[in-house]
């Protein structure tokens, strides 16, 4: 956003294209151990990953509303540089991801998912009620912490509960849920904003985090005691 404002959007998109090209070059340098192909009967959707895709959908619906309308909402609140929200969001994501990974490995899924989803919900509550730039930034930090903790954890779980040859399909299923959530959030929350305004729209967005938390609790309840729950179970 800073680059777009300072040097124009053509420069911004050109730089984004160069970064994508760099990613393509780096991807070709990756070496991995081949796995057995799933075979011609492999489904395009991995059913075991659908619970995680549903949770991701709820979270990214919120994110779609942030990406689409944050600039307009910040200007409405008198914040001249909306890009600072995404800056603190990005820093929070970078900080929390290694910590969330360590907690997931040592303590299981619940320790990461429950606080993460609560932070996502709380961030939208703060954003909808904020009238001060400091609260605006706090919302960005909480959203970054919650989003950065939950999304990689969902991906880790999606590939854990399937056979190695289905990991690509599981990842695609999860990503489909996330992408669909961003698009749905931008359209649905846009319609809501036209009726009630941006602040109330973000308050309504808390429903996405609440539903995601309910879905997670439902998933854990139905997988309690199994390896799929991601929670360590005492063998005794």
C-alpha positions in Angstrom: 0.0 0.0 0.0 2.9 2.4 0.8 4.5 1.7 -2.6 1.2 2.2 -4.4 0.7 5.6 -2.7 4.3 6.8 -3.1 5.1 5.6 -6.7 1.8 4.5 -8.2 0.0 1.2 -8.6 1.8 0.2 -11.9 5.1 0.1 -10.0 3.4 -1.9 -7.2 2.0 -4.5 -9.6 5.3 -4.8 -11.4 7.1 -5.4 -8.2 4.5 -8.0 -7.2 5.0 -9.7 -10.5 8.8 -9.8 -10.0 8.4 -11.3 -6.5 6.1 -14.0 -8.0 8.7 -14.7 -10.7 11.4 -15.0 -8.0 9.1 -17.5 -6.2 8.8 -19.5 -9.3 12.6 -19.7 -9.8 13.0 -20.7 -6.1 10.3 -23.4 -6.4 12.3 -25.1 -9.2 15.2 -25.5 -6.8 13.2 -27.5 -4.2 14.1 -31.1 -4.0 11.8 -33.6 -2.3 11.2 -37.3 -2.0 8.7 -38.6 -4.6 5.6 -40.3 -3.2 3.4 -42.9 -4.7 0.7 -41.4 -7.0 -2.8 -41.5 -5.7 -4.1 -43.1 -8.9 -6.8 -42.2 -11.4 -9.6 -42.6 -8.9 -8.3 -39.8 -6.7 -11.0 -37.2 -5.8 -10.5 -33.5 -6.4 -11.7 -32.9 -2.9 -10.2 -34.5 0.2 -13.1 -35.2 2.7 -10.8 -35.5 5.7 -9.7 -31.9 5.1 -13.2 -30.4 4.8 -13.5 -29.6 8.6 -10.3 -27.5 8.4 -11.4 -25.9 5.1 -14.7 -24.9 6.8 -12.8 -23.3 9.7 -10.5 -21.5 7.3 -13.4 -20.3 5.3 -14.9 -18.6 8.3 -11.6 -16.9 9.2 -10.9 -15.8 5.6 -14.4 -14.4 5.2 -13.4 -11.9 7.9 -10.0 -11.3 6.1 -11.9 -10.6 2.9 -13.7 -7.8 4.5 -10.5 -6.4 5.9 -8.7 -6.5 2.5 -11.6 -5.0 0.6 -12.8 -2.2 3.0 -10.0 -1.4 5.5 -8.8 1.6 3.6 -12.2 3.1 3.4 -12.9 2.4 7.0 -9.6 3.8 8.2 -10.2 7.1 6.3 -13.7 7.3 7.7 -12.1 7.0 11.2 -9.6 9.8 10.3 -6.6 7.6 10.0 -4.5 9.0 7.1 -2.3 5.9 6.5 -4.4 2.7 6.5 -1.4 0.7 5.4 -0.1 0.8 9.0 -2.9 -1.8 9.9 -1.4 -4.2 7.4 2.1 -3.5 8.6 1.4 -4.5 12.2 -0.7 -7.4 11.0 2.3 -8.7 9.0 4.7 -8.3 11.8 2.3 -10.1 14.2 2.0 -13.0 11.7 5.8 -13.3 11.3 6.3 -13.3 15.1 3.5 -15.8 16.0 4.0 -18.5 13.4 7.2 -20.1 14.8 5.7 -19.9 18.3 2.4 -21.4 17.2 4.3 -24.2 15.4 6.3 -25.0 18.6 3.1 -25.0 20.7 1.3 -27.3 18.3 4.2 -29.8 18.2 4.5 -29.9 22.0 0.9 -29.4 23.3 -1.4 -30.1 20.5 -4.0 -28.4 18.3 -6.3 -27.0 21.1 -3.5 -24.8 22.6 -3.1 -23.0 19.3 -6.6 -23.0 17.7 -8.7 -21.8 20.7 -6.6 -18.7 21.5 -6.1 -18.0 17.8 -9.8 -18.0 17.0 -10.6 -15.9 20.1 -8.0 -13.4 19.0 -9.5 -13.2 15.5 -12.9 -12.6 17.0 -11.7 -10.0 19.5 -9.8 -8.1 16.8 -13.0 -7.6 14.9 -14.8 -6.4 18.0 -12.1 -3.9 18.8 -12.0 -2.8 15.1 -15.7 -2.1 15.0 -15.7 -0.1 18.3 -12.4 1.7 17.7 -12.4 5.5 17.6 -8.7 5.9 18.3 -5.6 5.0 16.1 -4.1 3.0 19.0 -7.1 0.6 19.1 -6.9 0.4 15.3 -3.4 -0.9 15.6 -4.3 -3.3 18.5 -6.9 -4.8 16.3 -4.3 -5.4 13.5 -1.9 -7.0 16.0 -4.6 -9.3 17.4 -5.8 -10.2 13.9 -2.2 -11.0 12.8 -1.6 -13.1 15.9 -4.9 -15.1 15.5 -4.6 -15.5 11.7 -0.9 -16.3 11.8 -1.5 -19.0 14.4 -4.6 -20.7 13.0 -4.0 -20.8 9.3 -0.6 -22.7 9.3 -2.0 -25.0 12.0 -5.0 -25.9 9.9 -2.7 -26.7 7.0 -0.5 -28.9 9.2 -3.6 -30.8 10.4 -5.0 -31.2 6.9 -1.9 -33.0 5.7 -1.6 -35.0 8.9 -4.9 -36.7 8.7 -4.4 -38.1 5.2 -2.1 -40.5 3.5 1.1 -39.0 2.0 -0.2 -39.4 -1.6 -3.3 -37.3 -0.7 -1.5 -34.4 0.9 -1.6 -32.3 -2.3 -5.4 -32.8 -2.5 -5.8 -32.0 1.2 -3.8 -28.8 0.8 -5.9 -27.9 -2.3 -9.1 -28.5 -0.3 -7.9 -26.2 2.5 -6.8 -23.5 0.1 -10.1 -23.7 -1.8 -12.0 -23.0 1.5 -9.7 -20.1 2.2 -10.0 -18.5 -1.2 -13.7 -19.0 -1.3 -13.9 -17.3 2.1 -12.0 -14.2 0.9 -14.3 -13.8 -2.1 -17.4 -14.4 -0.1 -16.4 -12.1 2.6 -15.6 -9.2 0.3 -19.1 -9.6 -1.4 -21.2 -10.4 1.6 -19.7 -7.8 4.0 -19.8 -5.2 1.2 -23.6 -5.7 1.0 -23.8 -5.4 4.8 -21.7 -2.3 4.9 -24.0 -0.6 2.4 -26.8 -1.0 4.9 -25.3 -0.5 8.3 -21.9 1.0 7.7 -18.3 -0.2 8.0 -18.1 -0.2 11.8 -21.2 -2.3 12.3 -20.1 -4.5 9.5 -16.9 -5.4 11.3 -18.9 -6.0 14.5 -21.0 -8.5 12.5 -17.7 -10.1 11.3 -17.2 -11.4 14.7 -19.7 -14.1 13.8 -17.1 -15.6 11.5 -14.7 -16.2 14.4 -17.4 -17.5 16.6 -18.6 -20.0 14.0 -15.1 -21.1 13.4 -14.6 -21.7 17.1 -17.8 -23.7 17.2 -16.7 -25.8 14.2 -13.4 -26.5 15.9 -15.0 -27.5 19.1 -17.3 -29.8 17.2 -14.4 -31.3 15.3 -12.4 -32.0 18.5 -15.4 -33.4 20.2 -16.0 -35.9 17.4 -12.3 -36.9 17.2 -11.6 -36.9 21.0 -9.1 -39.6 21.9 -8.0 -40.2 18.3 -4.7 -39.1 16.6 -6.8 -36.8 14.3 -7.7 -34.4 17.2 -4.1 -33.1 17.3 -4.3 -33.3 21.1 -1.9 -35.5 22.9 -3.7 -38.5 24.6 -2.2 -40.3 27.5 -1.5 -43.9 26.5 -2.1 -45.1 30.0 
